Amino acid sequence: MPGPGAYLIGEEEKKALIEVVESGSLFRYGDKSDPKFLAKVWQLEQEMSKYLKIPYTVAVNSGTMALWVALGALGVGPGDEVIVPGYTFIASITSIIYARAVPVFAEIDESLTLDPEDVKNKITPRTRAIMLVHMLGNPGRIDEIKKIADKKDLFLIEDTAQAFGATYKGKKAGSFGDFGTYSFNFFKTITAGDGGMVATKDKGLYERAFAIHDQGHLPLRQGVEMGSRTVIGLDCRMIELAAAVLLVQLKKAEDIKAMLRSRKKRFKDGISDIKGLEFRALPDPEGELGSLLTVFLPDEKTARKVGKELESGVVADSGWHVYNNMEHVLDKKVVDSTGCPFTCPYYRDKGGSMKYSKGMLPKTDSLIKRAINISIGVSDAGLGSGFGITVNSDEKEIDKKIEIFRKVVEKYI
Ligand SMILES: Cc1ncc(COP(=O)(O)O)c(C=O)c1O
């Protein structure tokens, strides 16, 4: 099942799509003096900047490409190390690999986001950037991580794919680092099926990001550029149809957040008296999106029994959200059906002594083995949140799910 935005697709999105189809202008560029050109992508970038309070945004076709564009704009490349949590969707790591840089896995803590202490341990002379991932709708420890990045002169990228709309100390997640990136795939706060956004406060970085997403062009392809381009781009532009849907969805973002937060509160209140059950630490409880509720059981054995009965499993089993399960990233020779081994020479051969193996992050492993994700608005088996409610669940349904959860937990705890 999809994420919250998808549940709220209605007549407005349909109308916006038809409008674009009827205009015949599906490309992000057009003649601004032509009334048939609706400039939806451009409008979306303007509205996003206002919503996020980040001056420059570039719309792209996915959250993965948003990360890749950000890395490219920062000049992160071969041999450079990027610190990334071992608990994140594989796309965070993929973007680093395809930037030909070296992913360096760091531990998470009880917030299920980067552990600042381990980030410090992982810094080497090759480190260029820290990728802080705001997992499961919650901003990570932004103050602490930013302090480390500033002190060590490292770039900070906030992968905000899972936390669009969340805030930290009153400001939007994604607005603290050199770049914030967002995803609008089907599981996210707002959606167009796929889509992404790159956001930055820096005009120069914006120009580079724009060029990278569009064959090296200056923003909006202004002026005659032949002979003056410094950046090679790789088309990952958004199309007008996606932007039309997202413009409508964006107007719903704050309502979606309020709906998620109130449902999460009811669910959490309904299970908070269970002895032995702990909740994930929230660096800023006032700003969380509320899309998921993560609980810790006292030990792995209990968590596995509960996860099995709820048919959600434990977080450690949530597929390519956990480094242990990324067989094609770890130091293991994977051969596909064509007999061809997958190799990515830069991060393996030019990463110096970097080693990747199962169990290399013991703190992360021990936390996620006893953690269970409950869906509040993102029911995704791949995220280990097969059990729970949706953004549309009414009080009766929430209370029913609370009862089921309590019964299962109290049986084993
Ligand atoms: C943390 C994280 N980063 C990046 C991405 C990539 O986004 P997309 O699917 O839009 O490429 C996702 C998508 O699920 C994600 O969860």
The ligand as an SDF file (V2000), in Angstrom:
LIG
                    3D

 16 16  0  0  0  0  0  0  0  0999 V2000
   15.7960    7.5530    2.6630 C   0  0  0  0  0  0  0  0  0  0  0  0
   15.5380    7.5260    1.1950 C   0  0  0  0  0  0  0  0  0  0  0  0
   16.4100    8.1340    0.3690 N   0  0  0  0  0  0  0  0  0  0  0  0
   16.2260    8.1500   -0.9570 C   0  0  0  0  0  0  0  0  0  0  0  0
   15.1300    7.5550   -1.5310 C   0  0  0  0  0  0  0  0  0  0  0  0
   14.9830    7.5420   -3.0130 C   0  0  0  0  0  0  0  0  0  0  0  0
   13.8360    8.1410   -3.4810 O   0  0  0  0  0  0  0  0  0  0  0  0
   13.1970    7.7040   -4.8730 P   0  0  0  0  0  0  0  0  0  0  0  0
   12.4680    6.4370   -4.6910 O   0  0  0  0  0  0  0  0  0  0  0  0
   12.2760    8.8420   -5.1820 O   0  0  0  0  0  0  0  0  0  0  0  0
   14.3090    7.6060   -5.8490 O   0  0  0  0  0  0  0  0  0  0  0  0
   14.1800    6.9190   -0.7280 C   0  0  0  0  0  0  0  0  0  0  0  0
   13.0130    6.2650   -1.3230 C   0  0  0  0  0  0  0  0  0  0  0  0
   12.3020    5.4830   -0.7620 O   0  0  0  0  0  0  0  0  0  0  0  0
   14.3890    6.9040    0.6760 C   0  0  0  0  0  0  0  0  0  0  0  0
   13.5370    6.3110    1.5080 O   0  0  0  0  0  0  0  0  0  0  0  0
  1  2  1  0
  2  3  1  0
  2 15  2  0
  3  4  2  0
  4  5  1  0
  5  6  1  0
  5 12  2  0
  6  7  1  0
  7  8  1  0
  8  9  2  0
  8 10  1  0
  8 11  1  0
 12 13  1  0
 12 15  1  0
 13 14  2  0
 15 16  1  0
M  END
$$$$
